[in-house]
Amino acid sequence: MAIPKILGTETEYGIIGRNDPDFDPISRTLLLINSYQCETPSPSLWDYTQESLRFDPQAMSFDDIYDVPDQLDPLSINKVLLNGARYYLDHAHPEYSTPECTAIRDLVCYEKAGDRILEYSRIAAEQVLTGGQQILLYKNNSDHKGNSYGYHENYLLDRNTPFRLIVEQFTPFIVSRQIFCGAGKVGAENGTAPTVYQISQRADFFETEVGLDTMVKRPLINTRDEPHASREKYRRLHVIIGDANMSEYALYLKLGATALVLAMIEDEFLPRTFTLRDPVATLKGVSRDLTCRKPVQLDDGSTISPIALQWEYWAAAERYCATFSVEPWGLDVLQKWAYVLYHLEQDPLSLARELDWVIKWRLLTSYMNRHGYDWDSAQVTMLDLQYHDIRRDKGLYYVLERSGKVERIVTDAEIDLAVDEPPGDTRAYLRGMCLKKFRQQVFSVNWDSLAFNLDEGNIRRIALDDPLQGTKAQVANAIEGATSAAELLATLSGT
Amino acid sequence: MMINIRNSRTRSGEMFEAIASEEHRSLTMVVGMATGDQKQARRSDAPQDTAEARPASNIKERGETLKEDLDRIIDEIDEVLEENAEEFVKNYVQRGGE
């Protein structure tokens, strides 16, 4: 049986300055990060060490002899947040990694909370800027000039799943899933075939089928495998092919359908495999087919439309959900997936409330009709860009959301809660709650560890190899009853 | 290809009268369930004055309401859209990330 799905996403935001001739993305990103919740003292070290200590739920393991991680100015480039997320500088972009989640809907909340956190940072940072300087942030993946920045999904898989099987069975799925989770883009980049509008932001940037790189020669299937958990038990599948979504509906369906397909791959449930003749070219071709119907070539000489390919995965997932007791979100994902595929078949434009690429297409074409612009107009590219502006008063997605023009999955109140509260069902709970209650004593943090400075020079580190340890049910009483980190550690270790 | 999309807008209410093909006949129930949820969600989430919340007496009226609605949104977008789009777009250059 497939392991419980543990997932998270990483978003790199586009950043630009206004009235800022000397704009430097790195210093502005540092300003953003340091402006967020700066009233809370003592940001923690990010623990880059790779030790993998065993975690025994009966008696937590501790590492008393612990070297300070060697890193350059770690206080300013990493912030671990109260919701268990990580907020940091990645190359020349601000990046937000959600806490580990097990429910798809929760992950939608935590990813959306990231957009709010960046927005709060921006507002706080601008308090110290002068001369009308502003920082603008975009949740998209392209600058329309051949530069792409990433949006990555992470799914923990059973280590026993053969990687060959993942490559075979997952590739056709991720090549075709863009028909519901693409964010839409004006034009083409990176030397690819010209087009006025395409489904995906990222498709133009993928050049190989399998590989480790993320910045050059990007692969459809990325082999980076840092599970941040027990390496014997888990593989981390780092999915780099996706677009960052503004639409909650598209985001939810992307994560949910992908998690279901991965569970089927783990259980070797998929009845037959489709092998695409040229997956990289197909990715770009599907992105350029706004009907989602144009047949793609399979290795055996036959053809299939992207929608039909998705129906095949859907049909298998329906049988899978009927056969096994799947996670509670499984059936809801199945319904929305069917709803979307059915309507894509009937008329993609009927999904102008649900899917980013359709919402954006409708917005752009309506605007062009009103003002007489064509696809080459700077205004049209501006609309494309500003659709992803995370300011809730200026971003065009948020203009539509405010007017009730887009379908939602979660509420604003739930997103607000996810800004400051960790999820209760993973180790992110222990991480976030320790930062809330014992921040002064938290010495360093990583996804799979927490170290406390108990007194002068006495640093104790908890290894959290299992993402399902440290949940609210397991540790809430211990945290509530403890008046110091030392007490908490004593309770958790049973001493 | 794109013209097809623009011109083939499906009218709400007709979507489930015809099932696309035999192989998808078995999906009717699930799709119907999903659609039911969707419509319910729209009714409760959408502001009461939108076209989605009001049963249009005929297609023409509904089309006009949608157009008015969209016109209002475009007015709002005109107010918030960055000025000097050409320069803004030109200056939006990012270093690669990831």
Boltz contact constraints between the chains, C-beta under 6 A:
constraints:
  - contact:
      token1: [A, 12]
      token2: [B, 97]
      max_distance: 6.0
  - contact:
      token1: [A, 14]
      token2: [B, 94]
      max_distance: 6.0
  - contact:
      token1: [A, 16]
      token2: [B, 92]
      max_distance: 6.0
  - contact:
      token1: [A, 90]
      token2: [B, 97]
      max_distance: 6.0
  - contact:
      token1: [A, 91]
      token2: [B, 97]
      max_distance: 6.0
  - contact:
      token1: [A, 92]
      token2: [B, 95]
      max_distance: 6.0
  - contact:
      token1: [A, 93]
      token2: [B, 97]
      max_distance: 6.0
  - contact:
      token1: [A, 143]
      token2: [B, 92]
      max_distance: 6.0
  - contact:
      token1: [A, 143]
      token2: [B, 93]
      max_distance: 6.0
  - contact:
      token1: [A, 143]
      token2: [B, 94]
      max_distance: 6.0
  - contact:
      token1: [A, 145]
      token2: [B, 93]
      max_distance: 6.0
  - contact:
      token1: [A, 147]
      token2: [B, 94]
      max_distance: 6.0
  - contact:
      token1: [A, 147]
      token2: [B, 96]
      max_distance: 6.0
  - contact:
      token1: [A, 149]
      token2: [B, 94]
      max_distance: 6.0
  - contact:
      token1: [A, 149]
      token2: [B, 97]
      max_distance: 6.0
  - contact:
      token1: [A, 150]
      token2: [B, 97]
      max_distance: 6.0
  - contact:
      token1: [A, 150]
      token2: [B, 98]
      max_distance: 6.0
  - contact:
      token1: [A, 214]
      token2: [B, 98]
      max_distance: 6.0
  - contact:
      token1: [A, 215]
      token2: [B, 96]
      max_distance: 6.0
  - contact:
      token1: [A, 215]
      token2: [B, 98]
      max_distance: 6.0
  - contact:
      token1: [A, 290]
      token2: [B, 2]
      max_distance: 6.0
  - contact:
      token1: [A, 290]
      token2: [B, 5]
      max_distance: 6.0
  - contact:
      token1: [A, 335]
      token2: [B, 33]
      max_distance: 6.0
  - contact:
      token1: [A, 335]
      token2: [B, 34]
      max_distance: 6.0
  - contact:
      token1: [A, 338]
      token2: [B, 27]
      max_distance: 6.0
  - contact:
      token1: [A, 338]
      token2: [B, 30]
      max_distance: 6.0
  - contact:
      token1: [A, 338]
      token2: [B, 31]
      max_distance: 6.0
  - contact:
      token1: [A, 338]
      token2: [B, 34]
      max_distance: 6.0
  - contact:
      token1: [A, 339]
      token2: [B, 34]
      max_distance: 6.0
  - contact:
      token1: [A, 342]
      token2: [B, 31]
      max_distance: 6.0
  - contact:
      token1: [A, 345]
      token2: [B, 20]
      max_distance: 6.0
  - contact:
      token1: [A, 346]
      token2: [B, 10]
      max_distance: 6.0
  - contact:
      token1: [A, 346]
      token2: [B, 15]
      max_distance: 6.0
  - contact:
      token1: [A, 347]
      token2: [B, 8]
      max_distance: 6.0
  - contact:
      token1: [A, 347]
      token2: [B, 10]
      max_distance: 6.0
  - contact:
      token1: [A, 348]
      token2: [B, 5]
      max_distance: 6.0
  - contact:
      token1: [A, 349]
      token2: [B, 5]
      max_distance: 6.0
  - contact:
      token1: [A, 349]
      token2: [B, 9]
      max_distance: 6.0
  - contact:
      token1: [A, 350]
      token2: [B, 10]
      max_distance: 6.0
  - contact:
      token1: [A, 366]
      token2: [B, 70]
      max_distance: 6.0
  - contact:
      token1: [A, 367]
      token2: [B, 74]
      max_distance: 6.0
  - contact:
      token1: [A, 370]
      token2: [B, 74]
      max_distance: 6.0
  - contact:
      token1: [A, 378]
      token2: [B, 85]
      max_distance: 6.0
  - contact:
      token1: [A, 378]
      token2: [B, 86]
      max_distance: 6.0
  - contact:
      token1: [A, 378]
      token2: [B, 89]
      max_distance: 6.0
  - contact:
      token1: [A, 379]
      token2: [B, 85]
      max_distance: 6.0
  - contact:
      token1: [A, 381]
      token2: [B, 89]
      max_distance: 6.0
  - contact:
      token1: [A, 382]
      token2: [B, 82]
      max_distance: 6.0
  - contact:
      token1: [A, 382]
      token2: [B, 85]
      max_distance: 6.0
  - contact:
      token1: [A, 382]
      token2: [B, 89]
      max_distance: 6.0
  - contact:
      token1: [A, 394]
      token2: [B, 80]
      max_distance: 6.0
  - contact:
      token1: [A, 399]
      token2: [B, 76]
      max_distance: 6.0
  - contact:
      token1: [A, 403]
      token2: [B, 73]
      max_distance: 6.0
  - contact:
      token1: [A, 404]
      token2: [B, 46]
      max_distance: 6.0
  - contact:
      token1: [A, 404]
      token2: [B, 47]
      max_distance: 6.0
  - contact:
      token1: [A, 404]
      token2: [B, 50]
      max_distance: 6.0
